[in-house]
Amino acid sequence: VTSAIYLQGRDLRGAALACALAAAAAATAAGVALATGQVRATTTALAVTTVVAGCTWVAGGITAWLRQPENRTGPLMTITGFVLFASALAQANRALPFTLGLVVAAWPAALVGHLVLAFPDGRLHSRAERVVIGLAYLDVVVLQVLMLMFMGFEHVNGCPCPRNLLFVRDDMGLHSLLMGTERAIGFALAVAVFVMLVRRLRSASAPMRRAIVPVASTGLLTLGLYAVSAATANSAPALSRGFGAASGAALAIIPVAFLAGLFNARLARAGVSDLLVELQRMPGPGQLREALARVLGDRSLELVYWIPETEAWVGINGQPVDPYAEPERAVTVLDRGGRRIAALVHDPALRERQELLDAVSTAAGLSLENERLQAELRAQLDELTDSRARIVEAGDRARQRLERNLHDGAQQRFVALSMALGLMESRLRSDPEGAAELLSSAREDLRQGLDELRELARGLHPAVLTERGLAAALEALTAGSPVPVTILAIPEERLPENIEATAYFVVAEALTNVARYASATRVTVDIRCDGGKLAVEVRDDGIGGAEAGAGSGLRGLADRVAAVEGRLSVKSPRGGGTTVRAEMPCA
Amino acid sequence: MRTVLIVDDHASVRAIARAALGAAFSVVGEAADGSEALVLARQLRPDVVLLDVQLPDIDGFAVAAALAADDDPPVVVMMSSRDRAQFEPSLRESRVRAFIPKERLSASALADAIA
């Protein structure tokens, strides 16, 4: 009974039509049965109410099913309708339908309990709920059959009943015990359902509460009336019949409550028109969220915006956020013209009001797009401020490194040289041989100092890049790489100076990283200028796992590329090599 | 002859300093970093410690301060290849006797500094 029935489009419409036809056939058969006197005269009224209730349940179920195909409530309601039809057979005056009707007679009670607890999405949410509903089915299915086995119907309410096919032997004591047990368990479970519902209502948000109340009240009313009717069956039969009829009437009303709760259609229309009026007043930043929260009746509603450039969600102030951070909240992504623009983080109850969500997001589309642009602008400003600070810091760090290198390298050599020259001067006369020895070591110091200076100067800016362009500079750079480099393509023409320099440093930094971390055996460099865009790609076959996190050379490189309005991406799966790719304008 | 401990992380500087001072001082030891300098200074008890400011482990001024706290401390003379101006505040606060730019280091410069 609880297995989900998922159908889509034409299949669903077909299934709905089949159900509707089956229900019509069942109702017609019931009508014919009544007209041809196949129903016991004393219970005709009961048979009619039950069939009418079955019709409202099937109709309500099909409507819910068609409107929300993914929701189990619709199929469950439809099944309940058919079970009601079957239970009406208990009023027949022939043995087989009579017995069948008796077997399923108590099933609707369990089904109603199940539906009420599973409302609004048609799923039971906790272990306790599943246990209660499981016991309810066990109770109405198994105990009912056991009870029927020990009951003769000759004396019941003076009823001229047909034969009970399950009858084993007449044992009034055992029968009463079984019936009492079935009812006691049923009553206890009804109380449990009631307690669970009250607790859910207490902790529910406003929209959830609005959706649950009509269903819970009619459901509990029906179960309550049924319980009283069952409890008074022996002591006050007339009263019991009255409560039974009232319970049947209440049962017929439940589907209406379900539909009201599920759709809230009138409310939705009113809400959207309110929103449209409100949007006319051109809400300022943040007010759109307020307006949506009000219309959707969810105060906790949050609005986040999609930034396609960085493929990230941000809040209204441009700060990064993760809409999926809280698993108990639902996320609805809003598109406009096929592009993702925003997402609502909301109470899961709103999912059951998909039409309202759709209508609201359509109505708010333009305002959402405006706010998204503002959020994007703020995110860009933040990123700009951050990257500017990082570039300044990187410059400071580079100058520090330079001072250190000069101090430890060339300066140290020249200091030693100066000391040696001073010493030589004092020994020139007294110890000419010692002085000559000092001279040759001084020369060595000078040579090494010059080498260090040259290397330092090349690291600052390769002169060949300004003089002869990217191709020549990269040839010189890759010639010195410890890992063999293959250059697949480099534009021959000269590019703007800052673009050439950025492309050069992308390759230089990437090659430095390859030599240091990648354990690669080969590297390819591919630089192409197409349609005003320069793509620089350095790919190695190393161990991967590179990260462009804070403080890494790649972060600084990304800032550098961003400064010429380009974008750097790093793909570095573990064990899958590293690809550093920069794209920047080259016209 | 007064004894000297030379502290500098560059072997070439230590070698030249040893040669330059050799005539007027007795160089009793060489240390390549601050902790070695502290050990040798306390072990050899030289008259003068010629101390480079920038050492790989402990800063030269910290070494000087540690030595100054000892009983009967040696005379400390700092040297560096950087300008004196950069160290002026540290020099004022410390009990260092003198500062000699490395390129001007000679026996007579050291003798003048501790005179």
Interface residues (C-beta under 8 A of the other chain):
Chain A: H407 Q411 Q412 F414 V415 A416 S418 M419 A420 G422 L423 S426 L438 S441 D445
Chain B: H10 S12 V13 I16 A17 A19 A20 Q54 S81 R82 K102 E103 R104 L105 S106
